[in-house]
Amino acid sequence: MATVAPPLATPEQIAKYEPVIGLEVHVQLGTRTKIFCSCPNEFGAAPNTNVCPVCLGMPGALPVLNKEAVELAMQASLALHCEVRNTSIFARKNYFYPDLPKGYQISQYDRPVAEHGWVEIELADGTKKRIGVTRLHMEDDAGKNTHDGYRDSDSYSYVDLNRCGSPLAEIVSEPDMRSSEEAFQYLTELKLAMQFTGVSNCDMEKGNLRCDANVSVRLKGAEKFGTKAEIKNLNSFRFLRQAIDYEIARQVGVLESGGKVVQETRLYNPDIDETLSMRSKEEAHDYRYFPEPDLVPLQISDEWLARVKAGMTELPAERRKRFVEEYGLREYDAQVLTATRELAEYYEEAARVSGDPKLAANWVTGDLAGMLKAEGKEIEDSRVSAARLGELAGLIAKGELTGKLAKEILPKMWESGDAPRAIMEREGLKAMSDTGEIEKIIEQVIAGNPKQVEQYKGGKTSVIQFFVGQVMKATRGQANPATVTEVLKQKLG
Amino acid sequence: MNVPTLTIAGIQEGLRSRQFSAAELASEALKFAAAENPKTNAYLLLSEERAIQAARNVDAALARGEDPGVLAGVPIAVKDVIVTKGLRTTCGSRLLEHFVPPYDATAVERMEKAGALIVGKANCDEFAMGSSNENSAFGPVRNPVAPDRVPGGSSGGSAAVVAQGTAVASLGSDTGGSIRQPASFCGVVGVTPTYGRVSRYGLVAFASSLDHIGPFARNVHDAALLLQVIAGRDARDATSAFAPVPDYRQSMQQDVKGLRIGLPKEYFDGLGDETGLQIRKGIELLRSQGCEVVEVSLPHTQYAIACYYIICTAEASSNLARYDGVRYTTRSANAKTMIDMYRMTRGEAFGAECKRRIMLGTYVLSAGYYDAYYLKAQKVRALIAGDFQRAFEKVDALVTPVSPFPAFKLGEKLDDPIQMYLSDIYTITGDLAGVPCMSVPCGVTREGLPVGMQILTRHFDEPGMFRLAAAFERAGGFSV
């Protein structure tokens, strides 16, 4: 019964509609061991070696909940401003698939660990919008099926169960997003929150962060939601945007050709940039959820929650705010410096050592950022430590170095790994504090440039910059430009 | 040494006085088991090597003057739904025909640490589903007392080996009566402890919220001692209880004067003549020991069977999903696609009773039916547990029959699942409420068929249960 799909909608047609988007995000919790057994929560081992009777779903084996996984889920919940339930219940989600050795996933159903949260995003016009977080629940991951790459792949699939039992938090949003851009911003903020709290490293390539989207469209002004399709396999930020945009155009195209959107699950294929139907509502699984009898209800006391909360790292938004208020940084710099947890921590250390947070911010976002970019490195791979960068900024603040000298020293620190002071001593680089010597050089410069002296005296005061430049050149940048300017003004009178 | 009459105390005495060594006992017991087994088919496997090695360890410990453990040298059989490292564990199913577990159940580990000799794996109904042991893929077990009759189920093999004397004790599992009913049919002691008292780690799940591991023995003392060893918190089972395990031996020395015994009236209506007669005699015996006997009511009893078959089938449908042909053993040779692998493997290898329960359970959990069946059954379960709680405010123990009738003939109820299900009518409530309960021999019918009396007490009151059972045994002398 193959029917020809209607054409994708034109931009004019799309403009008549409002998309409604909700995301389901799976975050792999960065625990030491798996969620229900003591196997290491790590990857890269030979297939089916990082396993035990529990995660293999062996007959007779039983799950025991990992406390660390619960605490990370609590942190994730708090980072998303969710209410953590005092009692939550694990439930079995039943379905057959070869990568699911128990024949069910241990998840949570009607009583998840946390509910009613939000994530704040910034829209293009600078306004802020809160996206609701419906719930966060814990569950165990499945293994992996491999369908090709083996000699007999035409008749067999291979199953690797190493990933079985890796702890996941599933975070379900409200259908609050109205464009692929908003979805993109939401996922970005969510990822940042997970990284900052140390809940997960959220490496999408490694599958630590996985995303499905529920997409529907309705005529602008309509109250009722349209029929939604669930889009799976959005495994990069770029795919997320592309898949949602494609799906919006497809659904509007269907409606504009007089058709109806059917409720179904669709798979995004990035190779052709299309979503393809995977299964219809009728073919949807009946997971037959029921409370997991092998686990007791998860009780989270107020004391436990408070303890976990107290031990949490500051969230990116809070940190940004603090950078502005405490260090006097500009909003933009605060934003840049909180892009990752590592960068924020690097900056704070440098600021502390330097004693001049604003100056430290300039050096982290300026010269250091440039050097990192040139070598394609992240802040955690910087060859200049935060403390050393802080020392450098501190030397400038104290007047022992000029900015110009510091610009010369930083690459040498990068190369040698030495402290700035060691480089200063080795190379004889330091700010000239002997004003007598500076005066002598200034007098020489004035004497050697009578034409410019006349211009200055004739009222063209901007020519002083020329003299400063000349003096700095003559002192190899060791003179403090402010001092030089002052003395010049006196001498030129 | 006369293997079929040995008790744990007798073995300890024999070892201490050097009448025999543990190794001699092991080989004697294994020889006897191998000779007797064709009569009953109670063992699916005899584990000579493991038993003899364990016996040598016991002898070596004795030679060094060390304490070899309270179960030193005791030949014990393990129901084949309890996993044993390196020993094939079939669950009475074709699906696990070649399954050799890589680990031991906690109960097995604890028994061996206490010096027990694991002599073999006991036959049972497939995945512990049945009341006659006729659902085993490896043939039924015959009742040692009357070979044309069933030993009861699902732990039929575990009861039979003890009755036959080919093991001094055994482990069984009970979900709706699978320890007590066969104990009653075979004339041995069978104990279902409080839910959570014994770790389920290594017990292949049938219905997780109802499954218990428990002991069979020839007398109350031996059963209590075996429970003492296997009971207690296990970090590998989240549902195992933290409550400390008291010394059951102390309670068994106490008399029962002044204990209040409740007879739930719902359990005595429509009770078969022969069974009723024996149970009433048993109650008189308790009265003669100074017990005060009163009638009580457990008003929600009539809903127990329906409630039980919803909860146990629901959980079973999920627990049995893992036998899908991907791992362990059997995969249908005819399967060409993934879906075929599931359908054909499960269609060909599961027996009728398992299929019936998987289908029932899948149905009651289905979208749209969950509230009407599973959720309602859980509410009924809470009411039934409440019945017990209220009864135990008035009495120290409840006494009831174990089964409405003694061991029936092989094949007699095979074609009538409802009749078969009704044979659990007096036992499933104890599982639903999670209270400790046991079957203690209580005379025989005119045909010589054993009748079991059930004793139930409050949660974790195994001491009270054993106290009553031991006093009953002393007064009546029904068991060894």
Interface residues (C-beta under 8 A of the other chain):
Chain A: P53 L56 G57 M58 P59 G60 A61 L62 P63 V64 L65 R92 N94 F96 P98 P101 K102 G103 Y104 S157 V159 D286 R288 Y289 F290 P293 D294 L295 V296
Chain B: I82 V83 T89 C91 L96 F99 P101 P102 Y103 A105 R200 Y201 G202 L203 V204 A205 A207 S208 S209 A235 R236 D237 A238 T239 A314 E315 S317 S318 L320 A321 R322 D324 V326 R327 Y328 M338 Y342 T362 L365 S366 A367 Y370 Y374
